[in-house]
Amino acid sequence: MIHQLIEKQLRLAVASIDPPVDPQSIQVVICQESQYGDYMTNSLMGIARQRKLNPRQFATEIKARLELDEYCESIDVAGAGFLNFRLKTEAIGQVLRQAIANGDSLFEKAIHPRTYVVDFSSPNVAKAMHVGHIRSTILGDCLARILKLLGHKVITDNHLGDWGTQFGKLILGWKTQLNQAQLEIDPISEMERIYKSLNAACDADPALYESAKRELANLQAGDEANLAIWKRMISLSQIQFDQIYSRLGVVFDHTLGESFYNGRLKSLVQDFTSSGLAHQHEGAVKIFFDDLPELKDHPAVIQKNDGAATYTTTDLATLEYRLQHWQPDEIIYVTDGRQQLHFKEVFTAFQRWMPGHRIKLNHVWFGSILGEDGKPFKTRSGEVVKLSELLNEAEERAQKVVAEKNPNLDQATQKEIARVVGIGAVKYADLLPNRQSDYVFSWDKMLSFNGNTAPYLLYAYTRVRSIFRKLAETGEAFESTSMPEKSRLEAPEEIKLAKHLLNFGFALQAVIADWRPNFLCNYLYDLAGFFARFWEACPVLKAEPPMRQTRLGLCALTGQVLKQGLEALGLETTDKM
Ligand code: ARG
């Protein structure tokens, strides 16, 4: 890409001054005010300041060393010492022509691929996946997709909540109150029912609570019958989770739930105590963080006073396993914001335990989904919204929208399009806001064809597809090599679209720099906007060659970037709508 060539030239230039500058300190970014240029760098100012040079003069000297005539129409020293670069339209045309001819993507793959573990979704067994898990699932899947697209090695792991004190009550309920018929129809609901019922009963009757505790102790001690029930609960839950994952198009490389690490927990607590990293305190074992103001009052409990290990103990064992088996460069954990303290504790404790590790640990947290009343998103009767029902409703509502827009399509096609649009709308609405803010769930907004929505973007893609369908109907094919040498980008709408196409890689990089898919959403929304203006101003099929081929080329690349971008967000596309 051209901005990389500019960056390379700048890096060469600063490496040749005396004493040389670290080339990595130079960054070229998009120039936000397009009247000044297409790209800019402000990296030179810092260097000038460090060396006590006049920044504008320094920028002028560096500029003189750049050999960018082939790509840049102008290079200007601006403001306190930036450089602004304006591209030559011929150079842009050349890059696009090559991309079409070689079938290349308009972004660069990572030069040094890294290994990432993405820990996401991670629902709890015997409980319905609810809207809280949808954000983790959608966001985590999207980040994994973008990392893969950029050429990194990605390992996805679903850290199921399949162990814990709830199994005492669940097993007792299973033994005494299970309704087999209901279990066949909707296992998770039946397990939720017995759990709720036992929970209430245990509150009222201490003797019953003691029996539930005994069931738990027996399970932990390896009792065959209890283990069998517990396994059954996991597999029934997994079947229902898998139905949702398949509807969302989400796959995991591994599903290593909390119970997978059970065998390591006791010895881990011992390791921590014998090395002085954890201490006995009020009957429990805790790690203290007296030197850290934010964790000072929050010691991490790794063994409760009843001897049981905790969520933290399991996460430490999980980290050790991942380090040993996968040697990742980075791990990202996608959960809601309420787990921030937990992950701070885990990361700090791990750092003390294995000071030599070089894994970068990231907690990618998100806010809540709110109903239109601004309160946590619930059903009309005040219950937690189940994910499967939410997806059903999305598809039903989308079907109405699709039928209105395109009444001539047959039922089956309408249904299939509605599936893509409905699921896509839910995902996009989740990815578009800043992940850390709460957002209001609104069917009308997310299914609208106006504004920054999935239907709008999917529709833009179908417009591109329709051009190529029409072209095929005339018996002509768009040859991948046919963006002609002599063709030029002329209309301002062509040039703006072309320049935006070149910036796809910036959007992908911006996402992984801070784990924020909204950058890609906004990039695609702008792309659809530039395409709409191009579409209005520039006839494509009616244009004369060579202009016709150039415009077809722009359409083809717009389609390619829209498709790659939407798929990176986890959305399927459709050719018709
Ligand atoms: N099961 C947990 C929950 O539902 C999320 C687990 C996140 N991953 C982890 N390694 N702790 O809140």
Residues whose N, C-alpha, C, O or C-beta is under 5 A from the ligand:
A	BS01	LIG	D119 S122 P123 N124 H159 G161 T335
